Amino acid sequence: MEMLLVFIIEKWREIMEIKRYLGFTDEIKKPRKTKVENELSRYYRYNGKIYNAVTFLCVKLLEGCYPEKEENYRYYKRNGELSKPKTLYMYMYPDGKQYFDLNKTQYDFVCYLLENKLNTKESMLAYDKADIEHIEALKRTEQEEKACQEAEEHRKTQERERMKKIIAEETQYILQEEKEITDSIFLDMYGKENGDYSLAALIHNFDDPYCKEEIISRLHNDNKASIKIFECITGLKLPKGYKERKAYLKSISVLNFKEAAGYKPRKRREEKEVQKEEFYINECSPEGQKWTKVLAEPFTKYGVDMFVRYSNGSFSISLAEAGMKVCDGKTKIECINNLKKFVDDRGKATFLQMVKDATEKMYKVTGINPRYEVV
């Protein structure tokens, strides 16, 4: 009989392997769940074989071991002092005379097995098999969903790229009326022409999902120029709130558009007091340096023609012929004071030479300033 028991135990050790946690960690939330699973995944050597903690504890349970604990356990240290009381967790051998220590996680796991009647080899292996199949099914579902998402993202990316090419091509053939609307709005609001007519091209393809999505993303509350361009080209009045504006844009189609309405520049108090003229700034673009027309106030100082311009929340003073910014400031007065400091620090003669050098350099790179072309 004893030999038969030894044989059965050896067979358990040969074929017994629990790959997961038999449901013990299912109700435990992260991050503690990870810590518990790491503890139960540790490996132990037992009778010349390597087991993970779950399998090892199951094998010992099948051999007849059982869990016990002793509260307020104390022992004498090497120095003869009595230790502080603690709870001793034990895995008792079948004879009840010997035991080996368990930590609390291991003890709770063994108690869980007994409470859930997972105390036979058949019940353990059946549960583990079902659990593995369930996890693998979840992984397959997750992989399939991920593959579908990636495929959909790829499709959307290709569609976006396709529409970008269409929009880039169509931008070159925007109606002159729409160009004038765009330029007028940017010139009025920011003091310079825009030169980017992609919004008009997007409006032409408004019913395309990509184009509608791009338009909605552009027409946020801080992008007042784009909002006004959309209203003028479509003849529609958009809601003031972004949330309401998004909902409205999603609900309409090209069929709701009306005739384009021309843009009337805003009347500003300062425009009645200050006479503005057309100047050109020299700025960098993807194609290289170029002249860009702006509306600004003429300004002459130190015998040099300049202009004062308000843009993006600040004032700036630029050289009229070179189109290059000299200084800026939060107010016009601050800007002029900064110019005075700039010249005082370098001297008037040096400043005038800098103006001459800058003009020659800009003319070599960009050609003559359109304002100074001889008709």
C-alpha positions as a Markdown table, in Angstrom:
| # | Residue | x | y | z |
|---|---|---|---|---|
| 1 | Met | 0.0 | 0.0 | 0.0 |
| 2 | Glu | 2.8 | 2.3 | 0.9 |
| 3 | Met | 4.6 | 1.6 | -2.3 |
| 4 | Leu | 1.4 | 2.3 | -4.3 |
| 5 | Leu | 1.1 | 5.7 | -2.6 |
| 6 | Val | 4.7 | 6.5 | -3.5 |
| 7 | Phe | 4.0 | 5.5 | -7.1 |
| 8 | Ile | 0.9 | 7.7 | -7.3 |
| 9 | Ile | 2.7 | 10.6 | -5.8 |
| 10 | Glu | 5.6 | 10.2 | -8.3 |
| 11 | Lys | 3.1 | 10.1 | -11.2 |
| 12 | Trp | 1.5 | 13.4 | -9.9 |
| 13 | Arg | 5.0 | 15.0 | -9.9 |
| 14 | Glu | 5.7 | 13.8 | -13.5 |
| 15 | Ile | 2.5 | 15.0 | -15.1 |
| 16 | Met | 1.2 | 17.7 | -12.8 |
| 17 | Glu | 1.7 | 21.2 | -14.0 |
| 18 | Ile | -0.7 | 24.1 | -13.3 |
| 19 | Lys | 0.1 | 26.9 | -15.7 |
| 20 | Arg | -2.2 | 29.6 | -14.3 |
| 21 | Tyr | -3.6 | 30.5 | -10.9 |
| 22 | Leu | -6.9 | 28.5 | -10.7 |
| 23 | Gly | -9.0 | 31.6 | -10.4 |
| 24 | Phe | -7.3 | 32.8 | -7.2 |
| 25 | Thr | -6.2 | 36.2 | -8.7 |
| 26 | Asp | -9.4 | 36.9 | -10.8 |
| 27 | Glu | -10.9 | 39.2 | -8.2 |
| 28 | Ile | -7.7 | 40.9 | -7.2 |
| 29 | Lys | -7.1 | 44.4 | -8.7 |
| 30 | Lys | -3.9 | 45.7 | -10.0 |
| 31 | Pro | -1.2 | 46.5 | -9.0 |
| 32 | Arg | -1.6 | 44.0 | -6.1 |
| 33 | Lys | -2.7 | 41.3 | -8.7 |
| 34 | Thr | 0.6 | 41.5 | -10.4 |
| 35 | Lys | 2.5 | 41.2 | -7.1 |
| 36 | Val | 0.5 | 38.1 | -6.1 |
| 37 | Glu | 0.9 | 36.5 | -9.5 |
| 38 | Asn | 4.6 | 37.1 | -9.5 |
| 39 | Glu | 4.8 | 35.4 | -6.1 |
| 40 | Leu | 2.8 | 32.4 | -7.3 |
| 41 | Ser | 5.0 | 32.2 | -10.4 |
| 42 | Arg | 8.3 | 31.7 | -8.5 |
| 43 | Tyr | 10.0 | 28.4 | -9.0 |
| 44 | Tyr | 10.9 | 25.8 | -6.4 |
| 45 | Arg | 13.1 | 22.7 | -6.5 |
| 46 | Tyr | 11.4 | 19.7 | -5.0 |
| 47 | Asn | 12.7 | 16.1 | -5.2 |
| 48 | Gly | 15.0 | 16.9 | -8.1 |
| 49 | Lys | 12.2 | 18.6 | -10.1 |
| 50 | Ile | 11.4 | 22.3 | -10.8 |
| 51 | Tyr | 7.8 | 23.5 | -10.0 |
| 52 | Asn | 6.2 | 26.9 | -10.1 |
| 53 | Ala | 4.6 | 27.9 | -6.7 |
| 54 | Val | 1.1 | 27.0 | -7.8 |
| 55 | Thr | 2.0 | 23.5 | -9.0 |
| 56 | Phe | 4.2 | 22.9 | -5.9 |
| 57 | Leu | 1.5 | 23.9 | -3.5 |
| 58 | Cys | -1.1 | 21.8 | -5.4 |
| 59 | Val | 1.2 | 18.8 | -5.3 |
| 60 | Lys | 1.8 | 19.1 | -1.6 |
| 61 | Leu | -2.0 | 19.4 | -1.1 |
| 62 | Leu | -2.6 | 16.2 | -3.0 |
| 63 | Glu | 0.1 | 14.5 | -0.9 |
| 64 | Gly | -2.0 | 15.3 | 2.2 |
| 65 | Cys | -0.5 | 18.5 | 3.5 |
| 66 | Tyr | -2.8 | 21.0 | 5.0 |
| 67 | Pro | -2.6 | 24.7 | 6.0 |
| 68 | Glu | -2.4 | 25.9 | 9.6 |
| 69 | Lys | -1.5 | 29.3 | 11.2 |
| 70 | Glu | -0.5 | 30.3 | 14.7 |
| 71 | Glu | -1.3 | 33.8 | 16.0 |
| 72 | Asn | 1.2 | 35.7 | 18.2 |
| 73 | Tyr | 4.0 | 33.3 | 17.4 |
| 74 | Arg | 7.3 | 34.2 | 19.1 |
| 75 | Tyr | 10.8 | 32.6 | 19.0 |
| 76 | Tyr | 14.2 | 33.2 | 20.5 |
| 77 | Lys | 16.7 | 35.0 | 18.3 |
| 78 | Arg | 20.4 | 34.0 | 18.2 |
| 79 | Asn | 21.2 | 36.7 | 20.7 |
| 80 | Gly | 18.8 | 35.2 | 23.2 |
| 81 | Glu | 16.1 | 37.9 | 22.8 |
| 82 | Leu | 12.5 | 37.0 | 22.3 |
| 83 | Ser | 11.1 | 38.1 | 18.9 |
| 84 | Lys | 8.1 | 40.3 | 18.4 |
| 85 | Pro | 4.8 | 38.4 | 18.0 |
| 86 | Lys | 3.8 | 37.5 | 14.4 |
| 87 | Thr | 1.4 | 35.1 | 12.6 |
| 88 | Leu | 3.1 | 31.9 | 11.6 |
| 89 | Tyr | 1.7 | 30.4 | 8.4 |
| 90 | Met | 2.4 | 26.6 | 8.0 |
| 91 | Tyr | 2.0 | 23.8 | 5.6 |
| 92 | Met | 1.6 | 20.8 | 7.8 |
| 93 | Tyr | 2.7 | 17.4 | 6.7 |
| 94 | Pro | 0.0 | 14.6 | 6.8 |
| 95 | Asp | 1.4 | 13.3 | 10.2 |
| 96 | Gly | 0.8 | 16.7 | 11.7 |
| 97 | Lys | 4.2 | 16.7 | 13.4 |
| 98 | Gln | 6.3 | 18.6 | 10.8 |
| 99 | Tyr | 5.6 | 21.6 | 8.6 |
| 100 | Phe | 7.4 | 24.2 | 6.4 |
| 101 | Asp | 6.7 | 27.9 | 6.4 |
| 102 | Leu | 4.4 | 29.6 | 4.0 |
| 103 | Asn | 4.1 | 33.3 | 3.3 |
| 104 | Lys | 0.6 | 34.8 | 3.6 |
| 105 | Thr | 0.0 | 34.7 | -0.2 |
| 106 | Gln | 0.8 | 31.0 | -0.3 |
| 107 | Tyr | -1.3 | 30.3 | 2.7 |
| 108 | Asp | -4.3 | 32.2 | 1.3 |
| 109 | Phe | -3.9 | 30.3 | -2.0 |
| 110 | Val | -4.0 | 26.9 | -0.3 |
| 111 | Cys | -7.1 | 28.0 | 1.7 |
| 112 | Tyr | -8.7 | 29.1 | -1.5 |
| 113 | Leu | -8.2 | 25.7 | -3.0 |
| 114 | Leu | -9.8 | 24.0 | -0.1 |
| 115 | Glu | -12.8 | 26.4 | 0.1 |
| 116 | Asn | -13.5 | 26.0 | -3.6 |
| 117 | Lys | -13.1 | 22.2 | -3.6 |
| 118 | Leu | -10.1 | 22.3 | -5.8 |
| 119 | Asn | -8.5 | 19.6 | -3.8 |
| 120 | Thr | -8.3 | 16.8 | -6.4 |
| 121 | Lys | -6.0 | 16.4 | -9.4 |
| 122 | Glu | -9.0 | 16.2 | -11.7 |
| 123 | Ser | -10.6 | 19.4 | -10.4 |
| 124 | Met | -7.3 | 21.3 | -10.5 |
| 125 | Leu | -6.4 | 20.2 | -14.1 |
| 126 | Ala | -9.9 | 20.7 | -15.4 |
| 127 | Tyr | -10.1 | 24.3 | -13.9 |
| 128 | Asp | -6.6 | 25.1 | -15.3 |
| 129 | Lys | -7.4 | 23.8 | -18.7 |
| 130 | Ala | -10.7 | 25.8 | -18.9 |
| 131 | Asp | -8.9 | 28.9 | -17.6 |
| 132 | Ile | -6.1 | 28.6 | -20.2 |
| 133 | Glu | -8.7 | 28.2 | -23.0 |
| 134 | His | -10.6 | 31.2 | -21.7 |
| 135 | Ile | -7.4 | 33.3 | -21.6 |
| 136 | Glu | -6.3 | 32.2 | -25.0 |
| 137 | Ala | -9.8 | 33.0 | -26.4 |
| 138 | Leu | -9.5 | 36.5 | -24.9 |
| 139 | Lys | -6.1 | 36.9 | -26.4 |
| 140 | Arg | -7.3 | 35.8 | -29.8 |
| 141 | Thr | -10.3 | 38.2 | -29.5 |
| 142 | Glu | -7.9 | 41.0 | -28.5 |
| 143 | Gln | -5.5 | 40.2 | -31.3 |
| 144 | Glu | -8.4 | 40.2 | -33.8 |
| 145 | Glu | -9.7 | 43.5 | -32.5 |
| 146 | Lys | -6.2 | 45.0 | -32.6 |
| 147 | Ala | -5.8 | 43.7 | -36.2 |
| 148 | Cys | -9.1 | 45.2 | -37.2 |
| 149 | Gln | -8.2 | 48.5 | -35.5 |
| 150 | Glu | -4.8 | 48.5 | -37.3 |
| 151 | Ala | -6.5 | 47.7 | -40.6 |
| 152 | Glu | -9.0 | 50.5 | -40.1 |
| 153 | Glu | -6.3 | 53.0 | -39.1 |
| 154 | His | -4.3 | 52.0 | -42.2 |
| 155 | Arg | -7.4 | 52.5 | -44.3 |
| 156 | Lys | -8.0 | 55.9 | -42.7 |
| 157 | Thr | -4.3 | 56.9 | -43.2 |
| 158 | Gln | -4.5 | 55.9 | -46.8 |
| 159 | Glu | -7.7 | 57.9 | -47.2 |
| 160 | Arg | -6.2 | 60.9 | -45.5 |
| 161 | Glu | -3.1 | 60.8 | -47.7 |
| 162 | Arg | -5.4 | 60.5 | -50.8 |
| 163 | Met | -7.5 | 63.4 | -49.8 |
| 164 | Lys | -4.4 | 65.5 | -48.9 |
| 165 | Lys | -3.2 | 65.1 | -52.5 |
| 166 | Ile | -6.6 | 66.0 | -53.8 |
| 167 | Ile | -6.8 | 69.1 | -51.5 |
| 168 | Ala | -3.2 | 70.1 | -52.5 |
| 169 | Glu | -4.1 | 69.9 | -56.2 |
| 170 | Glu | -7.5 | 71.6 | -55.8 |
| 171 | Thr | -5.9 | 74.4 | -53.8 |
| 172 | Gln | -4.2 | 75.6 | -56.9 |
| 173 | Tyr | -7.5 | 76.1 | -58.7 |
| 174 | Ile | -9.5 | 77.9 | -56.0 |
| 175 | Leu | -11.9 | 80.5 | -57.4 |
| 176 | Gln | -10.6 | 84.1 | -57.4 |
| 177 | Glu | -13.5 | 85.2 | -55.3 |
| 178 | Glu | -12.6 | 82.7 | -52.6 |
| 179 | Lys | -8.9 | 83.8 | -52.7 |
| 180 | Glu | -10.0 | 87.4 | -52.2 |
| 181 | Ile | -12.2 | 86.4 | -49.3 |
| 182 | Thr | -9.3 | 84.5 | -47.6 |
| 183 | Asp | -6.7 | 87.3 | -48.3 |
| 184 | Ser | -9.1 | 90.0 | -47.1 |
| 185 | Ile | -9.9 | 88.3 | -43.8 |
| 186 | Phe | -6.2 | 87.5 | -43.0 |
| 187 | Leu | -5.1 | 91.0 | -44.0 |
| 188 | Asp | -7.8 | 92.6 | -41.9 |
| 189 | Met | -7.4 | 90.3 | -38.8 |
| 190 | Tyr | -3.6 | 89.8 | -38.8 |
| 191 | Gly | -2.2 | 92.5 | -41.0 |
| 192 | Lys | -0.8 | 90.1 | -43.7 |
| 193 | Glu | -2.1 | 87.9 | -46.5 |
| 194 | Asn | -2.4 | 84.2 | -45.8 |
| 195 | Gly | -1.5 | 82.6 | -49.1 |
| 196 | Asp | -2.9 | 79.2 | -47.9 |
| 197 | Tyr | -6.2 | 78.4 | -49.6 |
| 198 | Ser | -6.5 | 74.8 | -48.4 |
| 199 | Leu | -9.6 | 75.6 | -46.2 |
| 200 | Ala | -11.5 | 76.6 | -49.3 |
| 201 | Ala | -10.5 | 73.3 | -51.0 |
| 202 | Leu | -11.7 | 71.4 | -47.9 |
| 203 | Ile | -15.0 | 73.2 | -48.0 |
| 204 | His | -15.5 | 72.1 | -51.6 |
| 205 | Asn | -15.1 | 68.5 | -50.4 |
| 206 | Phe | -17.1 | 69.0 | -47.2 |
| 207 | Asp | -19.1 | 65.8 | -47.4 |
| 208 | Asp | -15.9 | 63.7 | -47.4 |
| 209 | Pro | -15.4 | 62.4 | -43.8 |
| 210 | Tyr | -11.7 | 63.4 | -43.8 |
| 211 | Cys | -12.4 | 66.9 | -45.0 |
| 212 | Lys | -15.3 | 67.4 | -42.5 |
| 213 | Glu | -13.0 | 66.1 | -39.7 |
| 214 | Glu | -10.2 | 68.5 | -40.7 |
| 215 | Ile | -12.6 | 71.5 | -41.0 |
| 216 | Ile | -14.0 | 70.8 | -37.5 |
| 217 | Ser | -10.5 | 70.6 | -36.1 |
| 218 | Arg | -9.6 | 73.9 | -37.6 |
| 219 | Leu | -12.7 | 75.8 | -36.6 |
| 220 | His | -11.9 | 76.1 | -32.9 |
| 221 | Asn | -12.6 | 79.2 | -31.0 |
| 222 | Asp | -9.0 | 80.6 | -31.3 |
| 223 | Asn | -9.1 | 80.3 | -35.1 |
| 224 | Lys | -11.4 | 83.3 | -35.8 |
| 225 | Ala | -10.0 | 83.8 | -39.3 |
| 226 | Ser | -10.9 | 80.3 | -40.5 |
| 227 | Ile | -14.4 | 80.5 | -38.9 |
| 228 | Lys | -15.0 | 83.7 | -40.8 |
| 229 | Ile | -13.7 | 82.2 | -44.1 |
| 230 | Phe | -16.0 | 79.3 | -43.7 |
| 231 | Glu | -19.0 | 81.6 | -43.1 |
| 232 | Cys | -18.2 | 83.8 | -46.1 |
| 233 | Ile | -17.6 | 81.0 | -48.5 |
| 234 | Thr | -20.6 | 78.9 | -47.5 |
| 235 | Gly | -23.0 | 81.7 | -46.6 |
| 236 | Leu | -23.7 | 80.0 | -43.3 |
| 237 | Lys | -23.6 | 81.5 | -39.8 |
| 238 | Leu | -21.8 | 79.2 | -37.3 |
| 239 | Pro | -22.7 | 78.9 | -33.6 |
| 240 | Lys | -20.4 | 80.8 | -31.2 |
| 241 | Gly | -19.6 | 77.9 | -28.9 |
| 242 | Tyr | -17.2 | 75.2 | -30.2 |
| 243 | Lys | -19.2 | 72.3 | -28.8 |
| 244 | Glu | -22.4 | 73.6 | -30.6 |
| 245 | Arg | -20.3 | 74.4 | -33.7 |
| 246 | Lys | -19.0 | 70.9 | -33.9 |
| 247 | Ala | -22.5 | 69.4 | -33.6 |
| 248 | Tyr | -23.8 | 71.8 | -36.2 |
| 249 | Leu | -21.0 | 71.0 | -38.7 |
| 250 | Lys | -21.5 | 67.3 | -38.2 |
| 251 | Ser | -25.2 | 67.7 | -39.0 |
| 252 | Ile | -25.0 | 69.6 | -42.3 |
| 253 | Ser | -23.8 | 68.8 | -45.8 |
| 254 | Val | -22.9 | 70.7 | -49.0 |
| 255 | Leu | -26.6 | 70.8 | -49.8 |
| 256 | Asn | -27.0 | 73.3 | -46.8 |
| 257 | Phe | -24.5 | 75.7 | -48.3 |
| 258 | Lys | -25.7 | 79.1 | -49.6 |
| 259 | Glu | -24.2 | 81.7 | -51.9 |
| 260 | Ala | -20.8 | 83.0 | -50.9 |
| 261 | Ala | -20.9 | 86.3 | -49.0 |
| 262 | Gly | -18.2 | 88.9 | -49.5 |
| 263 | Tyr | -16.1 | 89.9 | -46.5 |
| 264 | Lys | -16.5 | 93.4 | -45.1 |
| 265 | Pro | -13.4 | 94.5 | -43.1 |
| 266 | Arg | -14.1 | 95.4 | -39.5 |
| 267 | Lys | -14.3 | 99.1 | -38.7 |
| 268 | Arg | -11.7 | 99.9 | -36.0 |
| 269 | Arg | -11.4 | 103.2 | -34.2 |
| 270 | Glu | -7.6 | 103.3 | -34.8 |
| 271 | Glu | -8.1 | 103.0 | -38.6 |
| 272 | Lys | -9.9 | 106.4 | -38.7 |
| 273 | Glu | -6.9 | 107.9 | -36.9 |
| 274 | Val | -4.0 | 106.1 | -38.6 |
| 275 | Gln | -3.6 | 105.9 | -42.4 |
| 276 | Lys | -2.2 | 102.5 | -43.4 |
| 277 | Glu | -0.4 | 101.6 | -46.6 |
| 278 | Glu | 0.7 | 98.5 | -48.3 |
| 279 | Phe | 4.2 | 97.3 | -47.4 |
| 280 | Tyr | 6.1 | 94.1 | -47.9 |
| 281 | Ile | 7.9 | 91.9 | -45.4 |
| 282 | Asn | 10.6 | 89.5 | -46.4 |
| 283 | Glu | 9.9 | 86.1 | -44.9 |
| 284 | Cys | 10.9 | 82.5 | -45.2 |
| 285 | Ser | 8.7 | 79.9 | -46.9 |
| 286 | Pro | 9.1 | 76.3 | -48.0 |
| 287 | Glu | 10.0 | 77.6 | -51.4 |
| 288 | Gly | 12.6 | 80.1 | -50.0 |
| 289 | Gln | 12.5 | 83.8 | -49.2 |
| 290 | Lys | 9.6 | 85.8 | -50.5 |
| 291 | Trp | 7.9 | 89.1 | -50.3 |
| 292 | Thr | 4.5 | 89.1 | -48.5 |
| 293 | Lys | 2.1 | 92.1 | -48.6 |
| 294 | Val | 1.0 | 93.6 | -45.3 |
| 295 | Leu | -1.0 | 96.7 | -44.2 |
| 296 | Ala | 1.0 | 98.9 | -41.8 |
| 297 | Glu | 1.5 | 102.5 | -40.6 |
| 298 | Pro | 4.3 | 104.4 | -42.4 |
| 299 | Phe | 7.0 | 105.5 | -39.9 |
| 300 | Thr | 10.2 | 107.5 | -40.6 |
| 301 | Lys | 13.0 | 107.9 | -38.1 |
| 302 | Tyr | 16.8 | 108.6 | -38.4 |
| 303 | Gly | 16.1 | 109.3 | -42.1 |
| 304 | Val | 15.0 | 105.7 | -42.7 |
| 305 | Asp | 11.6 | 104.8 | -44.1 |
| 306 | Met | 10.0 | 102.1 | -41.8 |
| 307 | Phe | 6.6 | 100.9 | -40.9 |
| 308 | Val | 4.7 | 99.9 | -37.7 |
| 309 | Arg | 2.6 | 96.8 | -37.8 |
| 310 | Tyr | 0.4 | 95.0 | -35.2 |
| 311 | Ser | 0.3 | 91.2 | -35.5 |
| 312 | Asn | -0.3 | 88.3 | -33.2 |
| 313 | Gly | -0.7 | 90.4 | -30.1 |
| 314 | Ser | 2.4 | 92.7 | -30.5 |
| 315 | Phe | 3.7 | 95.7 | -32.5 |
| 316 | Ser | 6.8 | 95.6 | -34.6 |
| 317 | Ile | 8.9 | 98.1 | -36.6 |
| 318 | Ser | 10.4 | 96.9 | -39.9 |
| 319 | Leu | 12.5 | 98.5 | -42.6 |
| 320 | Ala | 10.3 | 99.6 | -45.4 |
| 321 | Glu | 12.7 | 98.6 | -48.3 |
| 322 | Ala | 14.4 | 95.6 | -46.8 |
| 323 | Gly | 11.2 | 94.3 | -45.3 |
| 324 | Met | 13.1 | 93.1 | -42.2 |
| 325 | Lys | 11.9 | 93.5 | -38.6 |
| 326 | Val | 14.1 | 95.7 | -36.4 |
| 327 | Cys | 12.3 | 95.5 | -33.0 |
| 328 | Asp | 9.0 | 94.7 | -31.4 |
| 329 | Gly | 7.0 | 95.5 | -28.2 |
| 330 | Lys | 3.7 | 95.0 | -26.5 |
| 331 | Thr | 2.6 | 98.6 | -27.4 |
| 332 | Lys | 3.5 | 101.0 | -30.1 |
| 333 | Ile | 5.2 | 103.3 | -27.6 |
| 334 | Glu | 7.3 | 100.4 | -26.2 |
| 335 | Cys | 8.2 | 99.4 | -29.8 |
| 336 | Ile | 9.4 | 102.9 | -30.6 |
| 337 | Asn | 11.4 | 103.1 | -27.4 |
| 338 | Asn | 13.0 | 99.7 | -28.2 |
| 339 | Leu | 14.0 | 101.2 | -31.6 |
| 340 | Lys | 15.6 | 104.2 | -29.9 |
| 341 | Lys | 17.5 | 101.9 | -27.5 |
| 342 | Phe | 18.6 | 99.7 | -30.5 |
| 343 | Val | 20.0 | 102.7 | -32.3 |
| 344 | Asp | 21.5 | 104.3 | -29.2 |
| 345 | Asp | 23.4 | 101.1 | -28.3 |
| 346 | Arg | 25.0 | 100.9 | -31.7 |
| 347 | Gly | 25.1 | 104.5 | -32.9 |
| 348 | Lys | 23.2 | 106.1 | -35.7 |
| 349 | Ala | 26.0 | 105.6 | -38.3 |
| 350 | Thr | 26.2 | 101.9 | -37.5 |
| 351 | Phe | 22.4 | 101.6 | -37.7 |
| 352 | Leu | 22.3 | 103.3 | -41.1 |
| 353 | Gln | 25.0 | 101.0 | -42.4 |
| 354 | Met | 23.1 | 98.0 | -41.1 |
| 355 | Val | 20.0 | 99.2 | -43.0 |
| 356 | Lys | 22.0 | 99.5 | -46.2 |
| 357 | Asp | 23.6 | 96.1 | -45.8 |
| 358 | Ala | 20.3 | 94.5 | -45.0 |
| 359 | Thr | 18.6 | 96.0 | -48.1 |
| 360 | Glu | 21.4 | 94.8 | -50.4 |
| 361 | Lys | 21.3 | 91.3 | -48.9 |
| 362 | Met | 17.5 | 91.0 | -49.3 |
| 363 | Tyr | 17.6 | 92.3 | -52.9 |
| 364 | Lys | 20.2 | 89.7 | -53.8 |
| 365 | Val | 18.2 | 86.9 | -52.2 |
| 366 | Thr | 14.6 | 87.9 | -53.1 |
| 367 | Gly | 14.8 | 90.6 | -55.7 |
| 368 | Ile | 13.5 | 94.1 | -55.5 |
| 369 | Asn | 10.8 | 95.0 | -53.1 |
| 370 | Pro | 7.4 | 95.2 | -55.0 |
| 371 | Arg | 6.7 | 98.6 | -53.3 |
| 372 | Tyr | 9.9 | 100.0 | -54.8 |
| 373 | Glu | 9.5 | 98.6 | -58.3 |
| 374 | Val | 9.6 | 101.3 | -61.0 |
| 375 | Val | 6.4 | 101.2 | -63.0 |
